[in-house]
């Protein structure tokens, strides 16, 4: 028995002196592993007499149990020490101010915000939103809109063409959202009252032009439409969008292949310092084009121009954003500069509505 007591005292002392869990594991293997000291004594039971085994068996099993418990207790103690050290090193000052979360730090891009403002205004006037593909065929982008092959807009200097297909046809990156109107008319019986916001593409790049920009176009088709309705619609839109009670507008005769008569619309404004005030002053600023839908366009989609008439309009979303919120350079919209977005962007909870205010 003295051998067992001596071994137990040595192992208990070593266990109590283990500095970390790695050292404790080495002690466990040395005592209880296949080649450990206690395991070696257990193997010796086979060479003992039955009387000796009756004495040594319980004694060795008791030793094994006590050492296992001692190792477990020491391991728990070492784990507590390690946790205390970790908590001390990872101290957090709960009195520090919290960081702003995504609802405060996140920003909605001005283009997205202004698009939602436009949609909210026209939805209040009974318009629905229509969408179409960015890659169009020449029929929907040009032919159906009464744009002849000789028109400058169809030249490669203005339009992004895709490689010619096997059948000789070419696809284009749409140069306006008017193809959405064509597709809508091809698949819908009048009356129609839609707006078509989206990306468009043209070969141009400077302070007020980018190769990709955003447009919104509107279309109304019915049995009784006229320029007076078009004028009222655009006046009401401008008053709501710029959040003014009155606007000065003038319609100048122009030419677009898909409308007849056609007009460009100017809005009155005044410059006060570095600001532009819409709705007052004697200066004029062009903001959009419009007109009555050309009878040939109606024929191209299967409508009888003797029965149906319509009006259409189109404007640049990017330029409306620049004009309303004082952004001097269109190129900055697409530079992915977080400083610019933080300055000009909108809160994620600032949802435009005519009731709460578009830009509140």
N, C-alpha and C positions, 0 to 999 in steps of 0.2 A: 504493500500500500504506500510505502514511503516514496517509491518511484513515481506513482501516480500523483501524489501530493506535490512532489518536487516539480514535476512537469506542469501541473496546474498553476503553481505559483509563478513559474517562469513565464507561462503563456499569458496569465492575467497581468503580470507586470509589463510585458511587451505590448499587450492590447491597450492598457491604460496610457502607455507612452507613445502610441501611434499618433503622428502629427497630422496626418490627413487620410483621406479615404483610400488613396493608392497604397500607402504603407499598410493600412489595415487589411486590404485585400491580399497583400503579400503574406501577412501573418495567417490569414484564413487558409490560404493554400498550403502554407508550411505546416499547419496543424491538422487541417481536415481534408486536404487534397488527397488524391490517390496515393501519393508518396509521402504524405504528411506524418508527423510523429504519432498522433493519435490513431491514424489509420494503420500505421505499422503495428501498434499494440493490439488493435482489433484483429489483425490478421494472425497474431500469435496465439489467439484463443484456440485455434484448430489443433495445436500441438499440446494442449494442456489436458489434464485428466478431468473427468466430469466434476469432481469436487472443486478443483481449481477454477473451472469455468463458472461454477455457481457463484464463486466469490468475485472473480475478475470481470465477468460479463457485466453485472450491474454496476460495478465500479467504473468500468470504462465507458459504459453508456451514460452514466451520470456525468463523467468528465466531459464527454462530447456535448451533452446538453448544456452544461454550465459555460463551456467555451463559446458555443454558438450564441447563447444569450448575451454573454459579455461582448462578443463582437457586434451583435445587433445594437446593444445599448451604446457602445462607443460610436458606432456609425451614426446613430440618431443624434448623439451629442455633437459630432463633427459637422453634421448637416446643419444643425442650429447655429453653430459658430460661423459656417460659411454664409448662411442666410443673413445673419447679423452684419457680417462684413459687406455683403452685397447691398443691403439696405442703407448702410452708412455711406457707401460710395455712390449710390444712385439717389441721393437725397433730392427731393423736389420741393422748391419753395412755393407752397400753394397760395401765397399772397401775391405772386407775380400776376400781372394782367393776362387774360387769356388771349390767344391768337384769334384773329378774325377767321371765321369759317367760310366755306364756299358760298354761302348765301350773301355774304358781305364782300368777299374778295372777287367772286365771279362777275364777269361782265358780258352783256349781250352786245354783239357787234352792231354799230349804227345801221348797217344795211339791213340786218334782220329786224331791228326795231322799226325802222322806217317802213319796211315792207308790211309789218304787222299794223302799223298806223294806217297805211293806205288801204289794206284789206278791211280794217274796222270801219273806215269811212264809207267805202263802197258797199260793204255788207249792209250798212244802215240804209243805203239807197236801193237795196234789192238786187245787188250784183252777187253772183257766185264766182268762185275761183276755179279757173281751168288751167291745166298743165299739159305739156307736151315734151317730146324728146329734144335734147340739145343737138343731136346729129340729125339733120334733115335731108330729104331729097330736094332736088332743084324744083320739082313741081310745087311742093307745098311752100318752099321758101321764096320762090320767084314766080313761076308760071301762073299758078292759081291766083296770085296777087296782081296780075296784069303788069308784071315787070318784064319788059322785052329783053331779049338776049343782048341787045346793044346797049342796055342801060349800064352806066358806070358802076353801079353797086354790084354788078355781077362780075366785074373784073377781079383778077387775082390780087391786085394791089389793095383791094378793100375787103376781100372775102377769103376765109380759110377753107380751101377745098381739100377733100380727102382724095387718096389715090383713085384713079379711074378703075371702075369695075370691069369684069369681062364683057358685060353687055354694053359697055361704053358710057354708062351713066356715072355721074359723080355725086357723092354725098358732100354736104357742107356743114360746118359749124354754123348754126342758125345765126343770121345777122340781125334778127329782131324776133319778137314773140308773136308776130302776125301769123306764122304757120299754125299756132295753137288755135287761132280764130278759124282758119280754114278747116282744120280737123274737126272742130266743134260743129261748124255748119254742115260739114259732110255727113255727120252722124246724128244731127238733132233737127227736129222740126221747130220752126219759129213758134212763139217768140223766144228770143235769146237775149240774155243780159249777163255778160261775163266780164271779168278782168283776167288778164293772163300775165302774172309776174314771173320773172325768171332771168337766168343768165343768158347773155348774148355775146357774140364774138365778132370783132372787126380788126383789121390790120391798122392799128393806130396806137400811139403811145406818147403822151406828153402830160402837162400839168392837169389837163381837164379831159384826157382820153386814156383809156387802157385797153389792151387787147381783149380782155374779158370784163364786161360790166353788167349792169342789171337794168332791165326795163320793166315797165308795166303797161300793158295795152288794154283798152276797153272796147267792147263791142256790144251794140244793141241792134237787134233785128226785130222788126214788127211790121204790121200793115200800115201803121201811121207813125212816122217819125219825121223830125225836121230839125233844122239847125238851131231853132229856139230851144229845143230840149237839150241839145248838145251844149249850148252855151250855159243853160241853167245848171246842168250837171257839173261842168267844169268850174263854174263860179262857186257852187256849194262845196265842191271838193277843196278848192283853194282856201276858202274861209275856214273850213274845218281843219285842214292840214296845218296851215300857218297860224291857226288859233287867233283869228282876227274877226271883227264883226262885219267889216266891209273890205272889198278888194276892187281895185281898178284893173280892168282887163281890156285888151283890144285884140281883135281878130284881123290878121293881115292875109290877104289872098296869097296862096302858094300853090305848089303842085306836088302831089304824090300820086304814083300810078294807080294806087288802090282806092283812092277817094276822089270824088268829084261832086260838088266843089271841095277844095282843100283850103286849109288855113293854118297859119302858125299863130300861136297864142303868146302874147306878151302880158306881163303882170307889172303893175305900177309899184315902184319902190322909192325909198329915199335913203341916202347914205348919211349916217350920223357917226362921225369918227370912223372907226373900223367896223361898224355894224351896218347891216342892211335891214331896213324896216319895211316889211311887206304891207301893202294896202294904203300907203301914203306916199306923197312926193310926186314929182313930174318925170322921173326917169323910168325907162322901160327895160324889162329883162325877159328874153324869150325862155319859156319853160316847157313847151310841148307843141306837138303837131296834131291836127285833127281834120275831120271832114265827113261828108256823107259817103257811105260805101259805094264804090263804083258799080254801075249796073253789070259790067262784065264780070266782076268778082262774084256777084250774086249768081250769074249764069254758070260760072265755073263750078259752083258747088251744088247746082241743081235747083236754085231758087228762081222764081219768076219775078223779074224786077218790076213788072207791071202790078204785082200784088204786094211784094215786100220791099221795104226800104230799111235803111239802117245808118247809124253813125258810128264812127270809130275814133279813138284817140290813143296817143302813146307818149310816154314821158320817161326820162331816165331817173331811176330810183337813187342812184349815186349822187346825181346833181341836186336832186331835191334834198337829200341829206346834207350836202355841202351848204346849200342855200339856207336851210332852216337852222342848222346847228353850227354854222360858221367854221367849216373845215376848208382850209385854203387849197389843199393839194389832193387830187383824186388818187394819186399813186400810193399815198400813205394808207389807204383802205386795205391794201393787199400786201403790206410789208411785214405783217406779223410782229409788230413792235408792241410789246406789252405795256410800255409806258404810254403810247398813244391810245391803246385800247382802254387803259385805266382812266385816262383823261376824258375821252369821248364816249366810252362805252356806257351802257345802261345797267342798272340793277336787274338781277334775274327776276325780281318780284315786280318790276315796273312794267306791268302788262298794259298796253294801250287800250283805251276804251273811250268812247264819246261821253260816257257818263262821268267817269273819274278824271278825264283829261288825258289827251294823247301823250303829253310829255311831262306829266306831273311827277 
